[in-house]
Amino acid sequence: MSQPATATPAYPHLATNAQGAVVLAGTTMKVVELVMAQRAHGWSPEELHFQFPHLHLGHIHAALAYYWDHKAEVDADIDRETEYVEQARREAGPSVIAAKLGRTQR
């Protein structure tokens, strides 16, 4: 009798954390965070590796491949996180420290 085939993970350098977010395996960095850094700065995979030296290039390429394979889903996550930050910023009101710095720079 033949053995059942074992499934090979599509992204062996990625994992899912306890909250269900896709992360780079062995790290706490979410794919969405790496993609946001890449989009914000236009960094290549090699530059991402320079900026995040604890990440292997295999992890970075896997994260970017996952992004392009799941672009709509990851983009929706980015939009949700951006809206959450903007809402928190609005609710927090003006920063006391920023106001003080603004007064001293005039």
N, C-alpha and C positions, 0 to 999 in steps of 0.2 A: 504494500500500500504506500502511495507517495505521501510525502509530508506536505502540509498546506504551505503555500507561499507566504513568506512574511512580507508585510508591506514596508517599503522603504519610505521614510519621511520625505515629503516634498522639499522641506527646508531643514536639513539636519542641524544647521547652526542657529535655529530659532526654537523658542519654547513658548509656552503660555504660562503666565504667572497666576497667582491665586485669584486675582481680580478678573482674569480672562483676557488680559492684554497680551499681545504678542511681543516678546522681548528677545534680545540677543541672548542665546543660551549661555548660562554661567555668569550673567550680568543682571543688573536691574534696569538696564536701558531699554526702553520701549522702542519698537520700530518707528512709531510715530515721532518720537523725539529726535531720532537720527535723521529722519526725513525732513523734519522741520528745520534742523540745523543745515542740512544740505540745501534746502530751498532758500533759506534766509541768506546764506552766504555764497551759494553757487559752487560749493566745494565738490571736487572730484572725489572718488573713493580713496585715492591716495592722500588727498588733503584731509578727508575725514579721519583717516588712520593717523595722520600727523597730529590732528587736534584731539583725538581720542586714542592715545597710544595703547591703552589697555584692550582695545578691540582688535581682533585679527581681521585682515582683509577679507577672509572667507565670511566672517560674520557680517561685515559691511556689505559685501556683494549680495549675500543672501537676503539681508534686510531690504536692499534696493530692489532686488528681484521680487520679493514679496510685495513691496509697494506697487510695482508696475503690474503685477498679477492681480492685485486687490485695490487698485487706485481709487475707485469710487468709495469703498468702505473706509480706507485710511484717510482720504480727503474729508469725509464726513466726520471722522474722529478729530481731525485737525480743526475743522470748523467748530465742533462742540467744545474743544479745549480752549480755542480762541475766544469764543463767546463766554465761557465760564470765567476766564481771566478778565475780560472786559467788564462783565457784570460785577465781579468782585472789586474791581478798580472803581467802578461807579459807586458801589455801596460803601466803600471805604472812605470816599471823599478825598479832598486834597491832602497830600503828604505834608506833615509838619516840617520834616527835614528838608524836603524839596523847597518849601516856602522859605525856610531860613537860608538855604543856599542861594536861592534866587535873590533875596534881599542883599546878601553879602557880595554878590557878583556885580551889582549895579554900579 
